[in-house]
Amino acid sequence: MGTRRATLFKGLFTAAALIAGTVTATPSLAELKGLEIIAPASPGGGWDQHARTLQQVLQNQKLASGVQVSNIPGAGGTIGLAQFVTAKKRNPAILVGGQIMLGAIVTNKSAVTLDQVAPLARLTGEYTAIVVPADSPIKSFGDLLQKFKADPGSVSWGGGSAGGSDQILAGLIAKTVGIDPAKVNYVATAGGGELLASALGGHVTLGMGGYNEFAPQFQAGKLRAIAVSAPQRLPGTDTPTLKEQGVDLEFVNWRGIFAQANAKPAEMKELQEAVAKAVASPEWQDILKQRGWIDQYQPADQFAAFLKEDRARIEGTLKDIGVTK
């Protein structure tokens, strides 16, 4: 009887071990299903690129399945923000945003603010390139400053939405070189394709945006970068910095993602873990290098603290440059 019982237990143990081994060997299912990523801007710009890159990495790393990107452009991201806040949630959803949105909320007196969403993660930073058409008579940032100082209104600064990072940088440049920032002739666009068309068509004296957004046009010889807001020249480029050209200024535009404020704790945890794994992956890190994005990842709690500080800084800067009172 004892021998029979021992044999039985041995058989059960072996079966249990086989089952456990089978379970362990089975690939884990995607953690997020039907995730929607809102890019509150037109296709082609920085927010859209971040949304589609995150979509690619989440799916390739088996962290999510059926990920969709939706573009809702307008008003510096505040239209997309408003729709994100008021939408009835069917699937998990996140919103891409950044420094531009902070300025646009103030400038547009938006009724919806980032207080109504949940910070999920800061992702990247990007230095701003100042570009001119390849056939522009402006060959350097020195040429631009000469024209700007002689007649500030004759220089049109094309960039993203009103009150956003591009307008803030234009105002800071003016202030640094001793020109009243209120005299900056800033031409706001919806970013992405609209900004590119304005720059290529010569509808503005210069264009401002993330270096990577203009990269294909640099390679095609259609645009020329005359300055970059980085502390030193970007790897693989010969574009001089603002500092090299006598403007003692550095500037970085950050991007991050937000969840809906009413997301359940379990869903927030799932989103946070998926994003943390995505940005730690070699695939994400390789894309950062390819696109020239700076890794500025912060998890939700750190990102929330950063947002509070940056919001105060942006609001103060907009007052300094005369955009708001």
C-alpha positions as CSV (number, residue, x, y, z in Angstrom):
1,M,0.0,0.0,0.0
2,G,2.8,2.3,1.0
3,T,4.6,1.6,-2.3
4,R,1.4,2.2,-4.3
5,R,0.8,5.5,-2.5
6,A,4.4,6.6,-3.1
7,T,4.1,5.8,-6.8
8,L,0.8,7.7,-7.0
9,F,2.4,10.8,-5.4
10,K,5.4,10.6,-7.7
11,G,3.1,10.5,-10.7
12,L,1.1,13.4,-9.5
13,F,4.3,15.4,-8.8
14,T,5.6,14.7,-12.3
15,A,2.3,15.7,-13.8
16,A,2.3,18.9,-11.8
17,A,5.8,19.7,-12.9
18,L,4.9,19.1,-16.5
19,I,1.9,21.4,-16.3
20,A,4.0,24.1,-14.5
21,G,6.7,23.8,-17.2
22,T,4.0,24.1,-19.9
23,V,2.6,27.3,-18.3
24,T,6.0,28.8,-17.9
25,A,6.9,28.2,-21.5
26,T,3.7,29.7,-22.9
27,P,4.3,33.3,-24.2
28,S,2.6,36.0,-22.1
29,L,-0.4,37.7,-23.7
30,A,-0.4,41.4,-24.5
31,E,-1.1,43.4,-21.4
32,L,-3.1,46.1,-23.1
33,K,-5.8,45.5,-25.7
34,G,-7.3,48.1,-27.9
35,L,-5.2,51.0,-26.6
36,E,-5.8,54.4,-28.3
37,I,-3.1,57.0,-28.4
38,I,-4.3,60.5,-29.1
39,A,-1.9,62.8,-30.9
40,P,-3.4,66.3,-30.5
41,A,-1.8,67.6,-33.7
42,S,-1.5,67.0,-37.4
43,P,0.4,64.0,-38.8
44,G,4.1,64.5,-39.2
45,G,4.9,66.6,-36.2
46,G,6.6,65.7,-32.9
47,W,3.5,64.6,-31.1
48,D,2.4,62.4,-34.0
49,Q,5.9,60.9,-34.3
50,H,5.9,60.1,-30.6
51,A,2.5,58.5,-30.7
52,R,3.4,56.3,-33.7
53,T,6.8,55.4,-32.2
54,L,5.1,54.4,-28.9
55,Q,2.5,52.4,-30.9
56,Q,5.2,50.5,-32.7
57,V,7.3,49.7,-29.6
58,L,4.4,48.6,-27.4
59,Q,3.2,46.2,-30.1
60,N,6.7,44.9,-31.1
61,Q,7.5,44.3,-27.5
62,K,4.2,42.4,-26.9
63,L,3.1,44.9,-24.3
64,A,0.0,45.9,-26.2
65,S,-2.1,44.8,-29.1
66,G,-4.5,46.6,-31.4
67,V,-3.0,50.0,-30.7
68,Q,-4.6,52.8,-32.7
69,V,-3.3,56.4,-33.2
70,S,-5.8,59.2,-33.6
71,N,-4.9,62.8,-34.7
72,I,-7.0,65.6,-33.3
73,P,-5.2,68.8,-34.2
74,G,-5.8,72.4,-33.3
75,A,-5.1,75.2,-30.8
76,G,-1.8,73.9,-29.5
77,G,-3.2,70.5,-28.5
78,T,-6.0,72.0,-26.4
79,I,-8.8,70.7,-28.8
80,G,-7.4,67.2,-28.5
81,L,-7.0,67.6,-24.7
82,A,-10.6,68.7,-24.4
83,Q,-11.9,65.7,-26.4
84,F,-9.7,63.4,-24.4
85,V,-11.1,64.7,-21.1
86,T,-14.7,64.6,-22.1
87,A,-14.7,61.4,-24.2
88,K,-16.7,58.4,-22.9
89,K,-14.0,55.7,-22.4
90,R,-14.5,52.5,-24.3
91,N,-10.9,51.3,-24.3
92,P,-7.7,52.3,-22.4
93,A,-6.5,55.6,-23.9
94,I,-3.5,57.9,-23.5
95,L,-2.7,61.5,-24.7
96,V,0.6,62.7,-26.1
97,G,1.4,66.3,-25.0
98,G,4.3,68.5,-24.0
99,Q,5.6,71.9,-23.3
100,I,3.7,73.4,-26.2
101,M,0.5,72.4,-24.6
102,L,1.3,74.2,-21.3
103,G,1.8,77.5,-23.2
104,A,-1.3,76.9,-25.4
105,I,-3.5,76.4,-22.4
106,V,-2.5,79.8,-21.1
107,T,-2.6,81.6,-24.4
108,N,-5.9,80.2,-25.5
109,K,-7.5,80.6,-22.1
110,S,-8.5,76.9,-22.3
111,A,-11.3,75.8,-20.0
112,V,-9.7,72.4,-20.0
113,T,-6.2,72.1,-18.4
114,L,-3.7,69.4,-17.5
115,D,-5.2,69.4,-14.0
116,Q,-8.0,67.2,-15.6
117,V,-5.7,64.4,-16.8
118,A,-3.3,62.1,-15.0
119,P,0.4,62.5,-15.7
120,L,1.7,59.1,-16.9
121,A,5.3,59.6,-18.0
122,R,7.6,62.2,-19.4
123,L,9.3,60.6,-22.4
124,T,11.8,62.8,-24.3
125,G,13.3,66.2,-24.9
126,E,14.3,67.7,-28.2
127,Y,16.4,70.7,-29.1
128,T,14.9,73.3,-31.6
129,A,16.4,73.8,-35.0
130,I,16.1,77.2,-36.7
131,V,15.9,76.7,-40.5
132,V,15.6,78.6,-43.7
133,P,15.0,77.6,-47.3
134,A,18.1,76.4,-49.1
135,D,17.9,79.4,-51.5
136,S,17.4,82.0,-48.7
137,P,19.8,85.0,-48.7
138,I,20.2,84.3,-45.0
139,K,23.2,82.0,-44.8
140,S,23.9,82.1,-41.0
141,F,22.3,83.0,-37.7
142,G,24.5,86.1,-37.8
143,D,22.7,87.2,-41.0
144,L,19.4,86.7,-39.4
145,L,20.3,88.7,-36.3
146,Q,21.5,91.6,-38.5
147,K,18.2,91.7,-40.3
148,F,16.3,91.2,-37.0
149,K,18.0,94.1,-35.3
150,A,17.7,96.4,-38.2
151,D,13.9,95.8,-38.5
152,P,12.4,93.3,-36.1
153,G,9.1,93.2,-37.9
154,S,10.7,92.2,-41.2
155,V,11.7,88.8,-39.8
156,S,8.8,86.3,-39.6
157,W,9.3,83.4,-37.2
158,G,7.3,80.4,-38.2
159,G,6.6,77.8,-35.6
160,G,4.0,75.8,-33.8
161,S,1.0,77.0,-32.0
162,A,0.7,80.4,-30.3
163,G,2.2,80.4,-26.8
164,G,4.1,77.2,-27.5
165,S,7.8,76.4,-27.1
166,D,8.7,77.9,-30.5
167,Q,7.2,81.3,-29.7
168,I,8.8,81.1,-26.2
169,L,12.2,80.5,-27.7
170,A,11.8,83.3,-30.3
171,G,10.9,85.7,-27.4
172,L,13.9,84.5,-25.4
173,I,16.2,85.0,-28.3
174,A,14.9,88.5,-28.8
175,K,15.3,89.3,-25.1
176,T,18.8,87.8,-25.0
177,V,20.0,90.0,-27.9
178,G,18.4,93.2,-26.5
179,I,15.2,93.4,-28.6
180,D,11.8,93.9,-27.1
181,P,10.2,90.4,-27.3
182,A,6.8,92.0,-28.1
183,K,8.3,93.0,-31.5
184,V,8.8,89.4,-32.6
185,N,6.7,88.8,-35.7
186,Y,5.6,85.2,-34.8
187,V,3.6,83.2,-37.3
188,A,1.8,80.3,-35.6
189,T,0.9,77.1,-37.4
190,A,-0.6,73.8,-36.5
191,G,2.9,72.3,-36.7
192,G,3.9,69.3,-38.8
193,G,3.0,69.6,-42.4
194,E,1.7,73.1,-42.2
195,L,4.9,74.4,-40.7
196,L,7.0,72.5,-43.2
197,A,5.0,73.9,-46.1
198,S,5.4,77.5,-44.8
199,A,9.2,77.0,-44.4
200,L,9.7,75.4,-47.8
201,G,7.5,77.9,-49.6
202,G,9.3,80.9,-48.1
203,H,6.1,82.1,-46.5
204,V,8.1,82.8,-43.3
205,T,11.7,84.1,-43.0
206,L,12.6,81.1,-40.8
207,G,11.0,77.9,-39.4
208,M,11.4,76.5,-35.9
209,G,10.9,73.0,-34.7
210,G,12.5,69.7,-33.7
211,Y,15.6,69.0,-35.6
212,N,14.3,65.6,-36.6
213,E,11.1,67.0,-38.1
214,F,13.2,68.8,-40.7
215,A,15.8,66.1,-41.2
216,P,14.4,64.7,-44.5
217,Q,14.4,68.2,-46.0
218,F,18.0,68.8,-44.9
219,Q,19.0,65.6,-46.6
220,A,17.1,66.6,-49.8
221,G,18.9,70.0,-49.8
222,K,15.6,71.9,-49.5
223,L,16.2,73.4,-46.1
224,R,19.2,74.6,-44.2
225,A,19.6,74.7,-40.4
226,I,21.4,77.9,-39.2
227,A,21.2,77.2,-35.5
228,V,20.2,74.7,-32.9
229,S,19.2,75.4,-29.2
230,A,21.5,72.6,-27.8
231,P,24.4,73.2,-25.5
232,Q,26.7,71.6,-28.1
233,R,26.4,70.5,-31.8
234,L,24.2,67.5,-32.2
235,P,26.0,64.2,-33.1
236,G,26.4,63.7,-36.8
237,T,25.5,67.3,-37.7
238,D,27.5,70.5,-38.3
239,T,24.8,73.0,-37.3
240,P,26.2,75.6,-34.9
241,T,24.5,76.2,-31.6
242,L,23.0,79.5,-30.6
243,K,25.8,79.9,-28.0
244,E,28.4,79.5,-30.7
245,Q,26.8,82.4,-32.5
246,G,26.7,84.9,-29.6
247,V,23.3,84.1,-28.1
248,D,23.8,82.7,-24.6
249,L,20.8,80.4,-24.6
250,E,19.9,76.7,-24.4
251,F,16.4,75.4,-24.8
252,V,14.8,71.9,-24.8
253,N,11.2,71.0,-25.7
254,W,9.9,68.0,-23.7
255,R,7.1,65.5,-24.6
256,G,5.2,63.2,-22.4
257,I,2.0,61.2,-22.1
258,F,-1.1,61.4,-19.9
259,A,-3.9,59.0,-18.9
260,Q,-7.6,59.9,-18.2
261,A,-8.1,61.2,-14.7
262,N,-10.8,58.6,-14.0
263,A,-8.6,55.7,-15.0
264,K,-8.9,52.9,-12.3
265,P,-5.8,52.3,-10.2
266,A,-5.3,48.8,-11.8
267,E,-5.5,50.4,-15.3
268,M,-3.0,53.1,-14.3
269,K,-0.6,50.5,-13.0
270,E,-0.9,48.5,-16.2
271,L,-0.3,51.6,-18.3
272,Q,2.7,52.7,-16.2
273,E,4.3,49.2,-16.3
274,A,3.8,48.9,-20.1
275,V,5.3,52.3,-20.8
276,A,8.3,51.7,-18.4
277,K,9.0,48.4,-20.2
278,A,8.7,50.1,-23.6
279,V,11.1,52.9,-22.9
280,A,13.6,50.6,-21.4
281,S,13.7,48.4,-24.5
282,P,16.6,48.4,-26.9
283,E,14.1,49.2,-29.7
284,W,13.0,52.5,-28.0
285,Q,16.6,53.4,-27.2
286,D,17.7,52.9,-30.8
287,I,14.8,55.1,-32.0
288,L,15.9,57.8,-29.7
289,K,19.3,57.8,-31.2
290,Q,18.0,57.7,-34.8
291,R,15.6,60.6,-34.2
292,G,17.9,62.7,-32.0
293,W,15.5,62.6,-29.1
294,I,16.9,63.0,-25.6
295,D,15.9,60.3,-23.1
296,Q,14.1,62.3,-20.3
297,Y,11.9,59.5,-19.0
298,Q,10.2,60.2,-15.7
299,P,7.6,57.9,-14.1
300,A,4.2,59.3,-13.1
301,D,5.0,60.8,-9.7
302,Q,8.2,62.5,-10.8
303,F,6.5,63.7,-14.0
304,A,3.7,65.3,-12.0
305,A,6.2,67.2,-9.8
306,F,8.1,68.3,-12.9
307,L,4.9,69.5,-14.5
308,K,4.0,71.8,-11.6
309,E,7.4,73.4,-11.8
310,D,7.5,73.8,-15.6
311,R,4.0,75.2,-15.7
312,A,5.0,78.0,-13.4
313,R,8.2,78.7,-15.5
314,I,6.2,78.7,-18.7
315,E,3.6,81.1,-17.4
316,G,6.3,83.4,-16.1
317,T,8.1,83.4,-19.4
318,L,5.0,84.1,-21.4
319,K,4.5,87.2,-19.3
320,D,8.1,88.3,-19.7
321,I,7.9,88.1,-23.5
322,G,4.5,90.0,-23.6
323,V,2.3,87.1,-24.8
324,T,0.1,87.3,-21.7
325,K,-0.4,89.8,-19.0
